[in-house]
Amino acid sequence: MTSATAVERSRKERSGRKRSVGGRPARPGRPGRPLDHGAWFLVLPALLPILVLSVGPLLYGVALAFTDAQSGRTEPTEWIGALNFRDLLHDTLFWDSFGIGLLWALGVTLPQFVLALGLALLLNQNLRFRWPARALAIIPWAMPEVVVGIMWRLVYNADAGILNETLRDLGLGEGRDWLTGLATALPAVIVVGVWAGMPQTTVALLAGLQNTPRELHEAAALDGAGAWRRFRTVTWPALRPVALAITALNLIWNFNSFALVYVLTNGGPGGRTRLPMLFAYEEAFRYGQFGYAAAMGCVMVAVIAVILALQLVGRLRQGGDE
């Protein structure tokens, strides 16, 4: 090879590297530049509702937590720093409700996921009347929480509720008042939460199951893998990202529950079902302590941020392992 030929080849290689950045051909005459200003007008309709309805009230609530804002007060609202948070640290009632909220969120989310996974696996099979069954499975999801709460109050009614009537007919006792008993109120409300939220989890898991290639199941079956082994080695790895995402969202939604428990028990009996959101609502709108209630909201937002961060770290680790 002559030196002239080698020099020409070197020039071509350098020009090829200039044309390709990150494996993509460069656009001649168009250097890299930021997003076109006109594109912001397309994004703005989606950003405005988020800024006005979510970010704005959130920032206002955080600012309110550092004030002594109260209802019916004639004096100007004053900045008191972290005094509300200091009082909150010593408020045993709030931390009791916080523990009840965690117990409620876990008690609803875990059974909800297990039952929804079983239902999704069943609805994913090639069975008769599969489509009507799928439609019936999402009915609780389509019902408003207030309607669900009223319906289940009738089910749990001590005198004429269908649950107590069924127990009497089966000779299992005279029944009890499920929503006012200190030992039964929280479990009874958790059952309603599982029933109301299970369809949403089922739909998400069913979508993940349908995206799993059938060829993988057929190949595993040809290799002699049983149903459990196929689930463990084929179904679950493909379903795990969806399962992690929906579980994190369910934890957040359940921890922030308000309407369902408010209609069922209003936080009773004796505060046994008083979730943090109910406690903050009472402080704000029953006792008029807006600044103190805003501090409670900030603590709950911090908990949600921690849950989201843990979920994000799990996803990043999972992506790194892949």
C-alpha positions as CSV (number, residue, x, y, z in Angstrom):
1,M,0.0,0.0,0.0
2,T,1.4,3.4,-1.0
3,S,1.6,6.3,1.4
4,A,-0.8,8.4,-0.8
5,T,-3.4,5.6,-0.5
6,A,-3.0,5.4,3.2
7,V,-3.4,9.2,3.7
8,E,-6.5,9.2,1.5
9,R,-8.0,6.3,3.6
10,S,-7.2,8.1,6.8
11,R,-9.0,11.2,5.5
12,K,-12.1,9.2,4.7
13,E,-12.2,7.6,8.1
14,R,-11.9,11.0,9.8
15,S,-14.7,12.4,7.7
16,G,-16.8,9.4,8.5
17,R,-16.4,9.9,12.2
18,K,-17.4,13.6,11.8
19,R,-20.5,12.6,10.0
20,S,-21.5,10.1,12.7
21,V,-22.1,11.1,16.3
22,G,-23.4,8.5,18.7
23,G,-24.0,6.1,15.8
24,R,-26.4,8.5,14.0
25,P,-25.5,10.4,10.8
26,A,-25.0,14.1,11.3
27,R,-27.2,16.5,9.5
28,P,-25.1,18.6,7.1
29,G,-25.4,22.3,7.7
30,R,-27.6,22.0,10.8
31,P,-25.5,22.0,14.0
32,G,-27.1,20.8,17.3
33,R,-29.5,23.4,18.8
34,P,-32.1,23.4,21.5
35,L,-35.8,22.6,21.1
36,D,-37.6,24.9,18.6
37,H,-39.5,27.7,20.3
38,G,-42.6,26.8,18.4
39,A,-42.6,23.3,20.0
40,W,-43.3,24.9,23.4
41,F,-46.7,26.1,22.2
42,L,-47.6,22.4,21.6
43,V,-46.4,21.4,25.1
44,L,-48.0,24.5,26.9
45,P,-51.6,23.2,26.9
46,A,-50.5,20.1,28.8
47,L,-48.2,22.0,31.1
48,L,-50.6,24.7,32.2
49,P,-53.1,22.5,34.0
50,I,-50.3,20.8,35.8
51,L,-48.8,24.1,36.9
52,V,-52.1,25.6,37.9
53,L,-53.8,22.6,39.5
54,S,-50.8,20.7,40.9
55,V,-47.6,22.6,41.2
56,G,-49.2,25.9,42.3
57,P,-51.3,24.4,45.1
58,L,-48.4,22.3,46.2
59,L,-46.1,25.3,46.6
60,Y,-48.9,27.3,48.3
61,G,-49.4,24.4,50.8
62,V,-45.7,24.2,51.6
63,A,-45.6,27.9,52.2
64,L,-48.8,27.7,54.3
65,A,-47.2,25.1,56.6
66,F,-44.8,27.7,57.8
67,T,-47.5,30.1,58.9
68,D,-50.1,30.3,61.7
69,A,-53.1,30.5,59.3
70,Q,-56.4,29.8,60.9
71,S,-60.0,30.2,59.9
72,G,-62.0,33.1,61.3
73,R,-58.9,35.0,62.3
74,T,-58.9,38.8,62.0
75,E,-55.2,39.3,62.5
76,P,-52.8,39.0,59.6
77,T,-51.2,35.6,59.0
78,E,-47.7,35.5,60.4
79,W,-44.6,33.5,59.4
80,I,-43.7,31.2,62.3
81,G,-41.0,29.0,60.7
82,A,-40.9,25.4,61.6
83,L,-43.1,25.7,64.7
84,N,-45.9,23.6,63.1
85,F,-43.5,20.8,62.3
86,R,-42.1,20.9,65.8
87,D,-45.6,20.6,67.3
88,L,-46.3,17.8,64.8
89,L,-43.3,15.8,66.1
90,H,-45.0,15.7,69.5
91,D,-48.6,15.1,68.3
92,T,-49.2,11.4,69.2
93,L,-52.6,11.5,67.5
94,F,-51.1,12.3,64.2
95,W,-48.5,9.6,64.5
96,D,-51.1,7.1,65.5
97,S,-53.1,8.0,62.3
98,F,-49.8,7.8,60.4
99,G,-49.3,4.3,61.6
100,I,-52.9,3.4,60.8
101,G,-52.4,4.9,57.3
102,L,-49.3,2.7,56.7
103,L,-51.2,-0.4,58.0
104,W,-54.1,0.5,55.7
105,A,-51.9,1.1,52.7
106,L,-50.0,-2.2,53.1
107,G,-53.1,-4.1,54.1
108,V,-54.9,-3.1,51.0
109,T,-52.1,-3.1,48.5
110,L,-50.6,-6.6,49.1
111,P,-53.9,-8.6,49.0
112,Q,-55.0,-6.4,46.2
113,F,-51.9,-7.4,44.1
114,V,-52.1,-11.1,44.9
115,L,-55.8,-11.3,44.1
116,A,-55.5,-9.2,41.0
117,L,-52.6,-11.3,39.7
118,G,-54.7,-14.5,40.1
119,L,-57.6,-12.8,38.3
120,A,-55.4,-11.5,35.5
121,L,-53.9,-15.0,35.0
122,L,-57.4,-16.4,34.8
123,L,-58.7,-13.8,32.4
124,N,-55.7,-14.3,30.2
125,Q,-56.6,-17.9,29.5
126,N,-58.6,-18.8,26.4
127,L,-61.9,-19.5,28.2
128,R,-65.5,-19.2,27.2
129,F,-67.2,-15.9,28.1
130,R,-63.8,-14.3,28.6
131,W,-64.8,-10.9,27.4
132,P,-68.0,-10.6,29.5
133,A,-65.9,-11.7,32.5
134,R,-63.3,-8.9,31.8
135,A,-66.1,-6.4,31.6
136,L,-67.6,-7.5,34.9
137,A,-64.2,-7.5,36.6
138,I,-63.8,-3.7,36.1
139,I,-67.2,-2.7,37.4
140,P,-65.9,-1.8,40.9
141,W,-63.3,0.5,39.3
142,A,-66.0,2.4,37.3
143,M,-68.1,3.1,40.5
144,P,-67.4,6.3,42.5
145,E,-65.9,5.8,45.9
146,V,-68.8,7.5,47.6
147,V,-71.2,5.0,45.9
148,V,-68.9,2.1,46.9
149,G,-68.9,3.3,50.5
150,I,-72.6,3.6,50.7
151,M,-73.1,0.2,49.2
152,W,-70.7,-1.5,51.6
153,R,-72.3,0.3,54.6
154,L,-75.5,-1.4,53.6
155,V,-73.6,-4.8,53.4
156,Y,-72.1,-4.3,56.8
157,N,-75.3,-3.0,58.4
158,A,-75.8,-4.7,61.8
159,D,-79.6,-5.1,61.6
160,A,-80.4,-5.8,57.9
161,G,-77.0,-6.1,56.2
162,I,-76.5,-9.0,53.8
163,L,-73.4,-10.1,55.6
164,N,-75.1,-10.6,59.0
165,E,-78.2,-12.1,57.4
166,T,-76.0,-14.7,55.7
167,L,-74.2,-15.5,58.9
168,R,-77.5,-16.0,60.7
169,D,-78.8,-18.2,57.9
170,L,-75.7,-20.4,58.1
171,G,-76.0,-20.6,61.9
172,L,-72.6,-18.8,62.4
173,G,-73.9,-16.4,65.0
174,E,-76.1,-13.3,65.2
175,G,-73.6,-11.1,63.4
176,R,-72.1,-7.9,64.6
177,D,-71.7,-4.3,63.8
178,W,-68.6,-4.5,61.7
179,L,-68.0,-0.8,61.2
180,T,-68.3,0.3,64.8
181,G,-66.4,-2.5,66.5
182,L,-62.9,-1.6,67.7
183,A,-61.5,-4.9,66.5
184,T,-63.4,-5.2,63.2
185,A,-63.6,-1.7,61.8
186,L,-60.2,-1.5,60.2
187,P,-60.3,-5.0,58.7
188,A,-63.8,-4.4,57.4
189,V,-62.6,-1.2,55.7
190,I,-59.5,-2.9,54.3
191,V,-61.8,-5.5,52.6
192,V,-63.7,-2.7,50.9
193,G,-60.4,-1.1,49.8
194,V,-59.2,-4.3,48.3
195,W,-62.5,-4.9,46.4
196,A,-62.6,-1.4,45.1
197,G,-59.0,-1.2,43.8
198,M,-58.5,-4.7,42.6
199,P,-59.9,-4.1,39.0
200,Q,-57.3,-1.3,38.3
201,T,-54.4,-3.6,39.3
202,T,-56.0,-6.5,37.3
203,V,-56.2,-4.4,34.1
204,A,-52.5,-3.3,34.4
205,L,-51.3,-6.9,35.0
206,L,-53.5,-8.3,32.3
207,A,-52.0,-5.8,29.8
208,G,-48.5,-7.0,30.9
209,L,-49.5,-10.6,30.5
210,Q,-50.8,-10.0,27.0
211,N,-47.5,-8.4,26.0
212,T,-45.5,-11.5,26.9
213,P,-44.7,-13.5,23.7
214,R,-46.5,-16.8,23.6
215,E,-43.5,-18.3,21.8
216,L,-41.6,-18.2,25.1
217,H,-44.3,-20.2,26.9
218,E,-44.5,-22.7,24.1
219,A,-40.7,-23.2,24.1
220,A,-40.7,-23.6,27.9
221,A,-43.6,-26.2,27.6
222,L,-41.7,-28.1,25.0
223,D,-38.7,-28.2,27.4
224,G,-40.9,-29.9,30.0
225,A,-41.5,-26.9,32.3
226,G,-44.6,-27.1,34.4
227,A,-47.0,-24.2,35.1
228,W,-45.2,-22.9,38.1
229,R,-41.8,-23.0,36.4
230,R,-43.2,-21.2,33.3
231,F,-44.6,-18.6,35.6
232,R,-41.3,-18.2,37.5
233,T,-39.0,-18.1,34.5
234,V,-41.1,-16.6,31.7
235,T,-44.2,-14.8,33.0
236,W,-42.9,-13.1,36.1
237,P,-39.7,-11.6,34.5
238,A,-41.8,-10.0,31.8
239,L,-44.4,-8.9,34.3
240,R,-42.1,-7.5,37.0
241,P,-41.8,-3.9,35.6
242,V,-45.6,-3.6,35.5
243,A,-45.9,-5.1,38.9
244,L,-43.4,-2.8,40.5
245,A,-45.0,0.3,38.9
246,I,-48.6,-0.6,39.8
247,T,-47.6,-1.6,43.4
248,A,-45.9,1.7,44.0
249,L,-48.9,3.7,42.6
250,N,-51.3,1.6,44.7
251,L,-49.3,2.4,47.8
252,I,-49.5,6.1,47.1
253,W,-53.2,6.1,46.2
254,N,-54.1,3.9,49.2
255,F,-52.0,6.0,51.6
256,N,-53.8,9.1,50.4
257,S,-57.3,7.5,50.6
258,F,-60.0,9.8,51.9
259,A,-63.5,9.4,50.4
260,L,-64.0,5.7,50.9
261,V,-63.0,5.7,54.6
262,Y,-64.8,8.9,55.2
263,V,-68.1,7.5,54.0
264,L,-67.6,4.2,55.7
265,T,-66.5,5.2,59.2
266,N,-65.6,8.9,59.2
267,G,-62.4,7.8,61.0
268,G,-64.1,5.9,63.8
269,P,-64.6,4.2,66.1
270,G,-62.3,5.9,68.5
271,G,-59.9,6.9,65.7
272,R,-59.2,3.3,64.6
273,T,-59.7,4.1,61.0
274,R,-58.5,7.8,61.0
275,L,-56.1,7.9,58.1
276,P,-53.6,10.8,57.9
277,M,-55.6,12.5,55.2
278,L,-58.7,12.3,57.4
279,F,-56.8,13.8,60.3
280,A,-55.5,16.6,58.2
281,Y,-59.0,17.3,56.8
282,E,-60.4,17.5,60.4
283,E,-57.6,19.9,61.5
284,A,-58.3,22.1,58.5
285,F,-62.0,22.2,58.1
286,R,-63.3,21.2,61.5
287,Y,-60.9,23.0,63.8
288,G,-59.7,25.7,61.3
289,Q,-55.9,25.0,61.7
290,F,-54.9,25.5,58.1
291,G,-51.2,26.0,58.8
292,Y,-51.0,22.9,61.0
293,A,-52.9,20.8,58.5
294,A,-50.6,22.0,55.7
295,A,-47.6,20.8,57.7
296,M,-49.3,17.4,57.9
297,G,-49.7,17.5,54.1
298,C,-46.0,18.2,53.7
299,V,-45.1,15.2,55.8
300,M,-47.3,13.0,53.7
301,V,-45.8,14.4,50.5
302,A,-42.4,13.6,51.8
303,V,-43.5,10.0,52.4
304,I,-44.8,9.7,48.9
305,A,-41.6,11.2,47.5
306,V,-39.6,8.5,49.4
307,I,-41.8,5.7,48.0
308,L,-41.4,7.1,44.5
309,A,-37.6,7.4,45.0
310,L,-37.4,3.7,46.1
311,Q,-39.5,2.7,43.1
312,L,-37.2,4.6,40.8
313,V,-34.1,3.2,42.3
314,G,-35.5,-0.3,41.9
315,R,-36.3,0.4,38.2
316,L,-32.8,1.8,37.6
317,R,-31.2,-1.2,39.2
318,Q,-33.3,-3.5,37.2
319,G,-32.3,-1.7,34.0
320,G,-28.7,-1.9,35.0
321,D,-28.9,-5.7,35.6
322,E,-30.4,-6.1,32.1
